[in-house]
Each structure stands twice: as structure tokens, then as C-alpha cells.
């Protein structure tokens, strides 16, 4: 049995995401995430204005008048969501847990894909690949994805993004758009990211909490690492300590940015207090400008 409060969260994310896609992001996904190729559709008689390069010379010679080949874009794509379920995603200050933001992002992306008649698949990972949900269509599939995010109990606590990328590289046959939803606190995924990029289009979506960059205003603070259990003690009265803490967090943040830059892969940054729809809309517009 799923607890009542979890069911409420699932319903809230489901309804909010569907409204976001229908009202605020209508058509944006379709314009920037296109199929992986073109398919032959028909041969028809040449009409004034048709491009000469489209003429099928063999058919034209055989029938004694010009005919052209018509193609259509292969619309159906696969949207793969690699979702980090490590213990650090349960962290949250004033805007809820990072995991709740991941659930909303995953739902919005999935609704966009389903509305575009694309398939959506999911890989849940921690320090190992925890679960694989093959790509499917339909709104019932989205409900399952959201429910799994809130109810799935992972075996691991750590983060191994590389293993999730390597797993998908092994099982995938068709080019996909691969969104990696994580706080990217793990390391060692540089090469797997580059390998995935050879066949697919990976996109990082980093969810972070602004409160994690700062110590409290004052006092002796005990901080526990969600993934390792390590406890660190800081003197928040000391301004130098607070500054060093902030600089260390900034350095980790920048390291992730550098990894994606070297891999020539997009990285979207989303703070838990930010609007999911605004952040994704901004990214979709950026992609659209590149395609023009």
C-alpha cells in the first residue's frame, strides 16, 4: 500500500506537469527534438516549383515524364531518462527535496515526449543500475514513472553516473535523447559520457539546492553526508570557515560544468527554488536558435 501523502505528491506532480506541457510549453518540445532520420514516402509526378534534385531519373526515364521522390521526417524518437536515486537527492532546505524537483522535471519531459508520440524509458541508478523501464508510450506510462520515483526503494546510497551511461550504451540500439537527472555529486563519468555521445544525444540536468552552498548564520554545525554517513563539524561563527565552505561547493559545481563542456554536451542547471517550466523553456529556445 502506498501512503496517502505519497499518493498526493504523485497526483500533484502529475496534474501540474500535464498543465505545464499543455498550457506553457505547447509545441516547444516538437520543434527542437526531432526524429533521427527520414523515410521514403512516395513517388509522384513532377509539379512546377519542385526541386530538380528530387527528380527520380530512373522512374522518369521509364515512364517518359518527370517524377520526384518524396520523403518524410522520421518523427518518432526515444526519450531516455537516467534518474539519480542516490541518498543525496533526499536533501532539501526551503523548497523541498531535490528528488521532488527531479520528479517534476521527469514528468514534464515525459509528457512532452508522449504528446509528441515519442517513447519514454527510464533507468534508475545509485552507485549501481537499480531498475530499467523500457521505452513505451501513453499517459499511463508517465503515471508509472512518477510513482516509481516516489516509491522505489534503492539498494545503494552512492552515485555512479558512469555505470548508468555504460548500461544504456550496451542495451540501446536506436539513437535517443538521453536526459541525465542528477545532482552530479559522483565522479568518474567523463569517458562514459563521451561514449554515449557518439551514438546518442546526452543532456545533463543538474538539480541543486541553493542552501547547500552556505553554512547557517552562526553556531557549531554538524553536517552529515547523506551518501557516506561522514559527519563534519564547522564553526559557523568563523567568517573564513564559511567562505571556505562556499568556495569548496562552488569548485565542485564548476568541475561538473567543465566535464560537460569538455564532452561538448549541454548541462542545464536547475535550482530547487526555480521554475521547472521556465528553465526548460529557456533551454528549448536555446536549442531552437541553434537549429535555425
C-alpha positions as a printed NumPy array, in Angstrom:
array([[  0.   ,   0.   ,   0.   ],
       [  1.252,   3.473,  -0.922],
       [  0.905,   6.007,   1.933],
       [ -1.734,   8.698,   1.374],
       [  0.804,  11.545,   1.47 ],
       [  2.857,   9.881,  -1.298],
       [ -0.254,   9.426,  -3.456],
       [ -0.99 ,  13.144,  -3.019],
       [  2.534,  14.015,  -4.181],
       [  2.227,  11.753,  -7.216],
       [ -1.132,  13.282,  -8.19 ],
       [  0.125,  16.823,  -7.641],
       [  3.198,  16.309,  -9.841],
       [  1.134,  14.506, -12.487],
       [ -1.501,  17.26 , -12.731],
       [  0.976,  20.144, -12.552],
       [  3.235,  18.664, -15.224],
       [  0.378,  17.953, -17.613],
       [ -0.891,  21.535, -17.266],
       [  2.616,  22.89 , -17.781],
       [  3.029,  20.991, -21.031],
       [ -0.455,  21.811, -22.35 ],
       [ -0.529,  25.493, -21.394],
       [  3.031,  26.796, -21.176],
       [  5.185,  24.587, -23.365],
       [  2.855,  23.584, -26.187],
       [  4.835,  22.695, -29.306],
       [  8.252,  23.663, -27.927],
       [  9.481,  20.096, -27.485],
       [  8.429,  19.107, -31.   ],
       [ 10.342,  21.968, -32.586],
       [ 13.678,  21.047, -31.009],
       [ 13.652,  17.266, -30.533],
       [ 13.315,  15.727, -33.952],
       [ 13.46 ,  12.219, -35.309],
       [ 16.737,  10.617, -36.23 ],
       [ 16.323,  10.488, -39.993],
       [ 13.999,  10.499, -42.996],
       [ 11.828,   7.793, -44.532],
       [ 10.794,   7.322, -48.174],
       [  7.104,   8.164, -48.615],
       [  6.14 ,   8.102, -52.316],
       [  6.989,   8.807, -55.942],
       [  4.7  ,  11.361, -57.582],
       [  4.557,  13.315, -60.83 ],
       [  6.723,  16.428, -61.001],
       [  4.946,  19.764, -60.415],
       [  6.267,  23.247, -61.243],
       [  8.198,  24.507, -58.222],
       [  9.506,  21.1  , -57.122],
       [ 13.252,  20.89 , -56.632],
       [ 15.132,  19.389, -59.571],
       [ 17.376,  17.408, -57.204],
       [ 14.278,  15.465, -56.061],
       [ 13.64 ,  14.037, -59.531],
       [ 13.847,  10.253, -59.742],
       [ 15.581,   9.934, -63.107],
       [ 15.134,   6.169, -63.447],
       [ 11.36 ,   6.312, -62.923],
       [ 11.109,   9.412, -65.139],
       [ 13.004,   7.7  , -67.975],
       [ 10.855,   4.577, -67.714],
       [  7.516,   6.46 , -67.73 ],
       [  8.507,   9.188, -70.164],
       [  7.768,  12.164, -67.89 ],
       [  9.364,  13.581, -64.724],
       [  8.619,  12.112, -61.309],
       [ 10.063,  13.055, -57.93 ],
       [ 10.786,  11.121, -54.751],
       [  9.154,  12.386, -51.596],
       [ 10.465,  11.737, -48.11 ],
       [  9.089,  12.47 , -44.683],
       [ 10.904,  13.032, -41.455],
       [ 11.004,  10.058, -39.123],
       [  9.206,  11.704, -36.204],
       [  9.244,   9.047, -33.532],
       [ 12.115,   9.425, -31.096],
       [ 13.13 ,   7.847, -27.827],
       [ 13.483,   9.982, -24.72 ],
       [ 15.564,   8.201, -22.101],
       [ 15.612,   9.453, -18.527],
       [ 18.587,   8.438, -16.387],
       [ 17.341,   9.274, -12.897],
       [ 19.667,   9.526,  -9.916],
       [ 18.109,   7.903,  -6.829],
       [ 21.114,   8.288,  -4.508],
       [ 20.634,   9.368,  -0.891],
       [ 21.815,  12.933,  -1.548],
       [ 18.639,  13.607,  -3.56 ],
       [ 16.666,  13.498,  -0.301],
       [ 18.355,  16.713,   0.801],
       [ 16.287,  19.883,   0.863],
       [ 16.092,  23.21 ,   2.66 ],
       [ 13.221,  25.61 ,   1.947],
       [ 11.993,  24.33 ,  -1.423],
       [ 11.558,  20.628,  -0.721],
       [ 13.799,  17.702,  -1.54 ],
       [ 15.842,  17.581,  -4.724],
       [ 14.074,  14.307,  -5.514],
       [ 10.726,  16.123,  -5.715],
       [ 12.16 ,  18.516,  -8.297],
       [ 13.531,  15.555, -10.256],
       [ 10.05 ,  14.005, -10.256],
       [  8.556,  17.188, -11.717],
       [ 11.281,  17.52 , -14.366],
       [ 10.93 ,  13.876, -15.379],
       [  7.157,  14.24 , -15.583],
       [  7.289,  17.404, -17.723],
       [  9.802,  15.857, -20.122],
       [  7.79 ,  12.635, -20.329],
       [  4.506,  14.465, -21.001],
       [  6.196,  16.455, -23.755],
       [  7.522,  13.262, -25.334],
       [  4.251,  11.342, -25.084],
       [  2.308,  14.257, -26.561],
       [  4.755,  14.16 , -29.466],
       [  4.148,  10.416, -29.904],
       [  7.662,   9.572, -28.7  ],
       [  8.601,   6.734, -26.385],
       [  9.897,   7.289, -22.855],
       [ 12.235,   4.953, -20.993],
       [ 13.814,   5.206, -17.549],
       [ 16.939,   3.972, -15.797],
       [ 17.062,   4.422, -12.022],
       [ 20.581,   4.377, -10.641],
       [ 22.58 ,   4.953,  -7.455],
       [ 26.075,   3.501,  -7.167],
       [ 24.649,   0.775,  -9.422],
       [ 21.907,   0.429, -12.002],
       [ 18.814,  -0.205,  -9.887],
       [ 15.984,  -0.566, -12.398],
       [ 15.343,  -0.33 , -16.134],
       [ 11.934,   0.569, -17.579],
       [ 11.916,   0.018, -21.37 ],
       [ 10.678,   2.873, -23.608],
       [  6.896,   2.995, -24.027],
       [  4.141,   5.402, -24.978],
       [  0.981,   6.525, -23.198],
       [ -0.084,   8.629, -20.219],
       [ -0.378,   5.53 , -18.022],
       [  3.352,   5.044, -18.544],
       [  4.035,   8.552, -17.188],
       [  1.991,   7.777, -14.08 ],
       [  4.137,   4.701, -13.528],
       [  7.363,   6.703, -13.875],
       [  6.256,   9.323, -11.312],
       [  5.029,   6.643,  -8.927],
       [  8.332,   4.779,  -9.181],
       [ 10.315,   7.937,  -8.338],
       [  8.398,   8.424,  -5.085],
       [  8.03 ,   4.782,  -4.072],
       [ 11.133,   2.996,  -5.341],
       [ 13.469,   1.9  ,  -2.545],
       [ 17.038,   1.746,  -3.915],
       [ 19.643,  -0.691,  -2.644],
       [ 22.53 ,   1.762,  -2.889],
       [ 23.155,   5.207,  -1.43 ],
       [ 26.052,   6.481,  -3.527],
       [ 26.272,   7.875,  -7.05 ],
       [ 27.785,   6.193, -10.119],
       [ 26.661,   8.062, -13.211],
       [ 29.196,   6.224, -15.365],
       [ 27.628,   2.811, -14.728],
       [ 24.211,   4.093, -15.818],
       [ 25.67 ,   5.556, -19.014],
       [ 27.588,   2.358, -19.77 ],
       [ 24.472,   0.264, -19.185],
       [ 22.452,   2.312, -21.652],
       [ 25.246,   2.182, -24.218],
       [ 25.064,  -1.619, -24.097],
       [ 21.294,  -2.009, -24.387],
       [ 20.386,   0.831, -26.768],
       [ 20.021,   0.249, -30.495],
       [ 18.351,   3.428, -31.732],
       [ 19.611,   6.976, -31.351],
       [ 17.987,   8.617, -28.329],
       [ 17.782,  11.849, -26.411],
       [ 19.238,  10.967, -23.008],
       [ 18.458,  13.282, -20.085],
       [ 20.612,  12.643, -17.009],
       [ 18.714,  13.928, -13.96 ],
       [ 21.108,  14.192, -11.029],
       [ 22.859,  16.495,  -8.572],
       [ 26.116,  15.201, -10.127],
       [ 27.95 ,  14.593,  -6.878],
       [ 29.528,  11.463,  -8.336],
       [ 32.785,  11.28 , -10.277],
       [ 34.395,   9.185, -12.996],
       [ 31.739,   9.526, -15.705],
       [ 33.713,  11.604, -18.203],
       [ 34.573,   8.773, -20.619],
       [ 31.149,   7.038, -20.47 ],
       [ 29.553,  10.416, -21.264],
       [ 31.748,  10.826, -24.347],
       [ 30.977,   7.264, -25.467],
       [ 27.203,   7.776, -25.153],
       [ 27.527,  10.993, -27.149],
       [ 28.956,   9.071, -30.12 ],
       [ 25.578,   7.421, -30.743],
       [ 23.025,   9.425, -28.749],
       [ 22.466,  12.982, -27.589],
       [ 23.   ,  13.169, -23.817],
       [ 21.821,  16.232, -21.896],
       [ 22.697,  16.818, -18.257],
       [ 20.091,  18.338, -15.965],
       [ 21.636,  19.246, -12.631],
       [ 19.25 ,  19.728,  -9.716],
       [ 20.785,  21.546,  -6.775],
       [ 19.694,  23.263,  -3.568],
       [ 20.966,  26.806,  -3.043],
       [ 21.026,  26.254,   0.71 ],
       [ 23.735,  23.602,   0.348],
       [ 26.277,  26.312,  -0.53 ],
       [ 26.047,  28.15 ,   2.778],
       [ 26.541,  27.39 ,   6.449],
       [ 23.952,  28.768,   8.9  ],
       [ 24.409,  32.292,  10.182],
       [ 26.171,  31.179,  13.374],
       [ 26.808,  28.309,  15.743],
       [ 28.644,  24.98 ,  15.733],
       [ 27.22 ,  22.986,  12.85 ],
       [ 27.275,  19.205,  12.377],
       [ 26.747,  18.15 ,   8.763],
       [ 26.178,  14.549,   7.742],
       [ 26.885,  13.256,   4.238],
       [ 23.714,  11.508,   3.021],
       [ 25.658,   9.003,   0.913],
       [ 28.686,   8.143,   3.047],
       [ 27.395,   8.915,   6.536],
       [ 30.515,  11.   ,   7.247],
       [ 29.94 ,  13.742,   9.82 ],
       [ 31.789,  17.059,   9.623],
       [ 31.753,  19.832,  12.221],
       [ 32.031,  23.529,  11.274],
       [ 32.22 ,  26.721,  13.273],
       [ 29.707,  28.994,  11.527],
       [ 30.835,  31.905,  13.717],
       [ 34.094,  31.974,  11.754],
       [ 33.744,  34.003,   8.547],
       [ 36.814,  32.357,   6.961],
       [ 35.296,  28.925,   7.566],
       [ 32.033,  29.99 ,   5.96 ],
       [ 33.883,  31.418,   2.973],
       [ 35.991,  28.263,   2.516],
       [ 32.834,  26.14 ,   2.709],
       [ 31.205,  28.238,  -0.01 ],
       [ 34.313,  28.145,  -2.219],
       [ 34.558,  24.358,  -1.901],
       [ 30.93 ,  23.958,  -3.007],
       [ 31.478,  26.325,  -5.91 ],
       [ 34.52 ,  24.336,  -7.005],
       [ 32.528,  21.087,  -7.158],
       [ 29.813,  22.915,  -9.085],
       [ 32.338,  24.193, -11.623],
       [ 34.006,  20.795, -12.017],
       [ 30.727,  19.343, -13.268],
       [ 30.334,  22.221, -15.71 ],
       [ 33.859,  21.608, -17.015],
       [ 33.194,  17.885, -17.557],
       [ 30.176,  18.632, -19.752],
       [ 31.985,  21.397, -21.615],
       [ 34.87 ,  19.063, -22.489],
       [ 32.389,  16.424, -23.635],
       [ 30.632,  19.081, -25.77 ],
       [ 27.384,  18.213, -24.027],
       [ 24.676,  20.53 , -22.724],
       [ 24.21 ,  20.929, -18.98 ],
       [ 21.037,  22.55 , -17.652],
       [ 21.208,  23.955, -14.125],
       [ 18.007,  23.917, -12.085],
       [ 17.804,  25.157,  -8.515],
       [ 15.02 ,  23.591,  -6.441],
       [ 13.507,  27.052,  -5.89 ],
       [ 13.413,  27.789,  -9.654],
       [ 10.525,  27.212, -12.03 ],
       [ 10.844,  23.925, -13.925],
       [  8.792,  25.198, -16.865],
       [ 10.782,  28.446, -17.154],
       [ 14.117,  26.608, -17.03 ],
       [ 13.138,  24.045, -19.673],
       [ 11.505,  26.684, -21.878],
       [ 14.717,  28.715, -21.81 ],
       [ 16.707,  25.636, -22.846],
       [ 14.263,  24.694, -25.614],
       [ 14.54 ,  28.214, -27.041],
       [ 18.333,  27.946, -26.964],
       [ 18.189,  24.678, -28.919],
       [ 15.743,  26.189, -31.379],
       [ 18.105,  29.084, -32.115],
       [ 20.927,  26.602, -32.773],
       [ 18.8  ,  24.691, -35.284],
       [ 17.955,  27.752, -37.362]])
